[in-house]
Amino acid sequence: MGIVRHSASLQIRTIADQLYYLIRKRILQGELAEGEPIRQDTIAAELGISKIPLREALARLEQDGLVRSHVNRGFTVNTLSAEEADEVFALRLQLEPTATVAGSRHATAADHAHARAMLAEVGNACMQGDGDWGECNRAFHMSLIRPGAGTLTYTMIERLNVIADRYVRFHLGPMGRPEQANIQHGKILAAWIDRDEKTLLKLSRNHIRDTHEDLRKELPRAGSK
């Protein structure tokens, strides 16, 4: 009996993981709009699953800041706000540039090849107007961090990038911005491969600051009309 319960538990966790990534993707790509309720009955019926793993997935998404729970009302997609953007990008600015420099120090030839491949995927997704652009963008940035980051640092920065994803997509909506961002990516990658730490630190900080500054102009603040 113990083995059966253990197997069922593993199966539930596996389904919950799949649901987590599925719903996260729908939120990040805008299929579930900000403020929209997460209709658990509809999703459970659509996918032919119970609500138990679905609730587990939604609890994880709430920890990521993508959904919000309401007493007796279930979950809704979290609303974009200037205040949250300030917090997320301030934390990214504290952690990400130095972690990117550490990644440059420890990167191998294989890490260089992987980062180049990730940048190429960002460029392809950008040209094709691919809805997975945000995922590719995040994978590129994390490829620069991975070689020098411990598990905790990597996990924290990855979570910040997941929350930042919707803000980055919002920011890059105007024509030409994805291309401009990718030019910056190319310069960051060149400095990263060359281990030019001073230039890399400056470029990484400016990349995050530029996005944040634009968001401060574009997002409404609490109490504003």
Secondary structure as GFF3:
##gff-version 3
##sequence-region A 1 225
A	DSSP	alpha_helix	2	28	.	.	.	ID=ss1
A	DSSP	alpha_helix	40	47	.	.	.	ID=ss2
A	DSSP	alpha_helix	51	63	.	.	.	ID=ss3
A	DSSP	beta_strand	67	70	.	.	.	ID=ss4
A	DSSP	beta_strand	74	77	.	.	.	ID=ss5
A	DSSP	alpha_helix	82	106	.	.	.	ID=ss6
A	DSSP	alpha_helix	109	128	.	.	.	ID=ss7
A	DSSP	alpha_helix	133	145	.	.	.	ID=ss8
A	DSSP	three_ten_helix	146	148	.	.	.	ID=ss9
A	DSSP	alpha_helix	151	171	.	.	.	ID=ss10
A	DSSP	alpha_helix	177	194	.	.	.	ID=ss11
A	DSSP	alpha_helix	197	218	.	.	.	ID=ss12
###
